[in-house]
Amino acid sequence: MNADESQTPELVVDLVKPHSTDESVADSAVEWLIELEQQTSTDESVKEEPYKERSESELAQALAEMQRQEQVLKQEIATLQTSYKLLCEQVAETQMALGRLVPEALSQLEQRKQTLQIAVEQLERRQERIRAEMRTTFAGTSQELAIRVQGFKDYLTGSLQDLAVAAEQLELVPKAKAEQELPVVKSKPAQNQSSMPQFAEQRFESTTKQIRRLIDQYRTRPDYYGPPWQLRRTFEPIHAERVSNWFFNQGGRGALRTMGSRLQNILIGSAIISVLSELHSDRLHALVLANTPERLGEWRRGLQDCLGISRGDFGPDGGVVLFESAEAVAIKAERLIKANQLPLIIVDDSEDQISLSLLQFPLWLAFAPDPQMAKNYDF
C-alpha cells in the first residue's frame, strides 16, 4: 500500500470528528492538500531520477562512439590527404618528364626528317641528271672533235705525201744504200703499229673479253680492299657504259662528256687506268693534264682514293704524272713511247681546247665540258 492509501483514512477520521469546527476542518484540508502535493512531487522526482540517469549514460556512450568515429574519420582524411599529395607529386614528376622527353623526341624526329629530305633531294637531283644524260647525246662535241681529228689526219697525210715526193726527188745517198735501208724504214712503222693497243678489232677478241670481264667485276663485285691499281670504289652502270664506249667504240682514243663532277670523272679515269694496268702492267703511265694546281691536287687525291696508290706513285718516273701544259705532256709521251712504254693522256674538263700534239698518241681520254650543265665540284 502506498503513502496516499495509508493517509486517506486518517483524513476521513479527522473530517468526521464531532468536536471539529468548520475553520479547523478547512485548515486541515488545506494542510492536507499541501502535504499531498509535496508528497506527490517528491514521488515523481523519485520516479524520474532513474530515467535521467539512464539517458545521460546512453548519451555519454553515444558521445564516446561519435568521438571514436570522429577519430577514425580524421585518420582516414589524413591518409587520403597524404595519398593525394603523393599522387600530385607523381603527376607533377610525370608531367616534367614528359615535358623534357617530348621536345627531345620532336627535335630528333625533326633532324631525321631534315636528313631524309636532304637525302631524297640529292637522289632526285641525281636521278634527273642521269635521265638528262640518258636523253641527251654527245653528238655535237664528238662531231667537232671528229672533224678536228680528221683535219689533223688529212694534214698529216698531205704532209707525209709531200715529204715522200720531196724525198724521191732528192739524191743524197747512192741508190744501193737507199735500197738496203728501205726495208728497215718499212718495218719500223709496222713495229710501232703492233705496239699500239687496239680494242675494237676482231683479232683482239681475247683482250675485249678480258676488258668486259673487268668492267663487270667493278660493277657487280667491287673490292674495296683490293691491291693497288685496282678500282676500289662503287662502279655504277652509267660509269661502265662510259668506259665501255671509250674502249670499244672509240678504240681508246676519244672524248667523253663530263659527269658534272670532277670526282665522277676521276672515277671513270681510274677505271680505265685499272683496266689498262691489268693488261699492260708497269708499261702504263697515266699523264693527267689540268690547268691549275688545285685541280691537279684533286686528281691526285681522287686517284689515290680510287686506286689505292700512294704519293710515291706520282712523279716523273711514277705511274701517274701531273701536268699543267699540253706541251709538257706531249714531250713526256714521246719519251715514254721511245722507251717502249705506254702513255695514257687524260685531259681534265677544265681544258677548253685540246692540243693537236696530243692526238697523235695511241691512248688519250678527254672530258669535254657540257655547256648545258653547270660544273659542280662539291663532293
Buried (B, 14 or more C-beta within 10 A) or exposed (E): EEEEEEBEEEBEEBEEEEEBEEEEBEEBEEEBEEEBEEBEEEEEEEEEEEEEEEEEEEEEEEEEEEEEEEEEEEEEEEEEEEEEEEEEEEEEEEEEEEEEEEEEEEEEEEEEEEEEEEEEEEEEEEEEBBEEBEEEEBEEBBEEBBEBBEEBEEEEEEEEEEEEEEEEEEEEEEEEEEEEEEEEEEEEEEEEEEEBBBBEEEEBEEBBEBBBEBBEBBBEEBEEEBEBBBBBBEBEEBBBBBBBEBBBEBBBBBBBBBBBBBBBBBBBBBBBBBBBBBBBEEBBBBBBBBBEEEBBEBBBEBBBBBBBBEEEBBEEEBBBBBBBEBEBBBEBBBEBBEEEBBBBBBBBBBBEEBBBBBBBBBBBBBBBBBEEBEEBEEE
